Amino acid sequence: MPELYTRFDGVFFEKTRLSMLTVLFEEEAVSFNRFKKIIGGTDGAIYTHIEKLLKAGYVGKRREIAGNAAQTVYFLTVEGKREFRDYLKFLKTMIQGGMK
């Protein structure tokens, strides 16, 4: 049962970052302002969480033109998608009682 508590690292499993990963999994690409609207919080807090996800390799970023302005858009990397799918499998196993 020890693997239950250590399966996912602290970067992935922190509440706000897990919420961001969930949004990215659902929407595929999200701008900074969209994150701020969905997640809430200050610019600094959102930025800090995004930076941790980028550094861990779960999230990537690119610049896009939106209307007359450029914006940064974030997306799940291959590793981020794999880890999130593993997390969903883990939850399904827990719900089905498979970790007893």
N, C-alpha and C positions, 0 to 999 in steps of 0.2 A: 503493500500500500504506500510506501514512501514515494514512489513515482507519481502518485496522485498529487502530491504537494510540490513537486519539482518539475512537472511535465513542461510547463511554459515559463520562459524567463520573465523577469520583472518589467522589462521594457514592453513586452507583448501584453502582459496580464494586468497592467495598471488600468484603472477604470476609464479614464479619459482617452488613453491611447487605444484601448480595446474598442471603445465607441468609434474612434476615428477609423480604425481598421474595418469595423463593421460597415460604416458608411461607404468606405472605398470599395469594399467587396460588393455592396449593392449597387453603387452608382458608377463604378469603374474609374472615374476621374473627378476630382473635386478641387475647386479653387480655394484659396485661403479664406476669402470672404464667405463662401458657402460653409466651410468648416465652422467659422465663427458664428454664423447664423444657426447652424444645427446644434453645435456643441455648447455654444455660449462661452463666456470667459473673455479675458482681455487679449489684446493682440500678442502681448508678451507670453502669456500662458499657452496660447495656441501655438505660437512659434516654437516655444521650448519643447512642447510635446511632438511637434512635427520633426524637429531636429533630432530628437532621440530616435524616432522611427526611421528617419533617413540614415542615421549613423549605424543603426542595427541592421540595415539592409532590407527592412520590410517594405519600405516606401521609396519611390523614386519621384523626381519632379521634372517638369519641362515648362518652358515659357510658351504661351499662346497669345494670339491677338483676339481680343474680345471687344467688338465694336471699334472704338478708336484708341483703345488702350491695351497694353500688354498685361498679362496676369500670369502668375505661377499656378500650375495645375499639378496636383499630386495624384499618384496612382500606386497600386500594389505591385511590387516586383514579383518575379517568379517565386522567390523565397517567401515573400509575404503571403501570396496566394496559397502556397503549400502549407504554411504554418496555420493560416486561418482555416483551411479545409481540415487540417489535423485537429484543430480546436473544435470544429463542428462535430467531427467523428467522436472526439473525446466526450463532448456533451451528450451525444446520442447514446454512447456506451453507459454514461452515468445515469441517464434517464431510464434506460432499459435495465439497470441494476447489474451491469456487467463487471463492476469493479469490486464486488463483494468478496 
